[in-house]
Amino acid sequence: MSAVIEIEGLRKTFNSVRNGRRVAVDGFDLTVGAGEVHGFLGPNGSGKTTTLRALLGLVRADGGWMNVLGAPSPTHLSQVAGRVGAIVESPQFFGNFTGYRTLRLLALAGGVPVSRVDEVLEQVGLHDRGDERVKGYSLGMKQRLAVASALLKNPELLILDEPANGLDPAGIREMRDLMRSLADAGVTVLISSHILAEIQLICDHVTIISRGRRVAAGRVEEVLAGFDQHEFLVRVAEPERAAELLHAGGLPAVAHPDHLVVGQVDDPTTISRLLGEQGLWVRELTPLRPDLESVFLELTGEGAHPEVPRQVDSGARDRVIELDTGVGEGRGGDA
Ligand SMILES: Nc1ncnc2c1ncn2[C@@H]1O[C@H](COP(=O)(O)OP(=O)(O)OP(=O)(O)O)[C@@H](O)[C@H]1O
């Protein structure tokens, strides 16, 4: 699959009199393949927005190499800008304008046929509400209007910074359905977010950033599999005794009042056999799979070493390639 976005060794430091020197992005790599719905995950302040702004030429990088739809960015971004839709800074809309009028103005300003307005309203599920004023829209509807504005030029690549931010569960569901339908229509989507459960549902690929560095990348299930401890929850009478028996059989087990957790299980029938042989009958045997939230916390939270984030890239580059395009050379930052 060809790459739609490639970032290698991106670096950006902000210098300001007030806050001093702040390394926002520190040799970061990202690859997004065509047709992916790619989640760009990281805690607050980890460098997501700075990365997207650098990619789109909104802030100058200090070093690194970036490519969008085959064009080096930012130097040749203008060649492909018409094929990229992006919402990186929250767009402000006139509350007194209707959704339709808002998009019509944007279409006219962008040289897009006005006939596209109805199409994108339909695409984001706002067709029935296009004649209502924006100030009456819910936050979710405003977010969808923002996505509609980015879709006007029928982009091949859509970049959204925190599209689910501030949405209630229903709004997040709507956003999720919208992203899926865009992917089905062949649009490559890059979504930055810290809403892990949703990313797990929406995205097929993920890149996790921590302190300006990539700490994981790959298909969601591959990244999760890297953290699979092959653990099983076991319900059985006498969990303490069961844990001892399993230990003796070579399986690490931790007893809880009404169950035990057994690790390093390659074949779960071993558990029922070891316990059954001693007259302990297993009532429940459930695999415990890691979710993105626990992986994310381990990689970016207290579980991760603060200086050397654990790297679990699957099939991705495992080294940070320091290339310098000369972009932003000799300047002190944008703060
Ligand atoms: N214009 C700026 N001037 C100074 N520091 C900045 C500027 N923009 C970002 N930073 C700093 O760079 C770091 C990364 O910020 P960034 O906004 O890229 O993170 P983020 O992952 O998008 O966070 P969030 O999820 O909170 O938006 C932070 O420490 C932030 O304070």
The ligand as an ORCA input file, in Angstrom:
! r2SCAN-3c Opt
* xyz 0 1
  N       3.190     28.178     19.797
  C       3.772     27.534     20.835
  N       4.646     28.170     21.630
  C       5.268     27.540     22.661
  N       5.049     26.256     22.983
  C       4.179     25.565     22.219
  C       3.479     26.158     21.116
  N       2.679     25.221     20.550
  C       2.846     24.094     21.277
  N       3.732     24.303     22.269
  C       4.210     23.328     23.244
  O       4.629     22.171     22.534
  C       4.228     20.990     23.213
  C       3.357     20.125     22.297
  O       2.132     20.809     22.094
  P       1.005     20.278     21.091
  O      -0.101     21.301     21.067
  O       1.631     19.938     19.797
  O       0.523     18.952     21.809
  P      -0.804     18.109     21.589
  O      -0.375     16.692     21.649
  O      -1.517     18.560     20.362
  O      -1.627     18.461     22.874
  P      -3.220     18.652     23.056
  O      -3.814     17.282     22.979
  O      -3.302     19.261     24.429
  O      -3.665     19.585     21.974
  C       3.525     21.442     24.482
  O       4.464     21.460     25.530
  C       3.079     22.833     24.132
  O       2.988     23.626     25.293
*
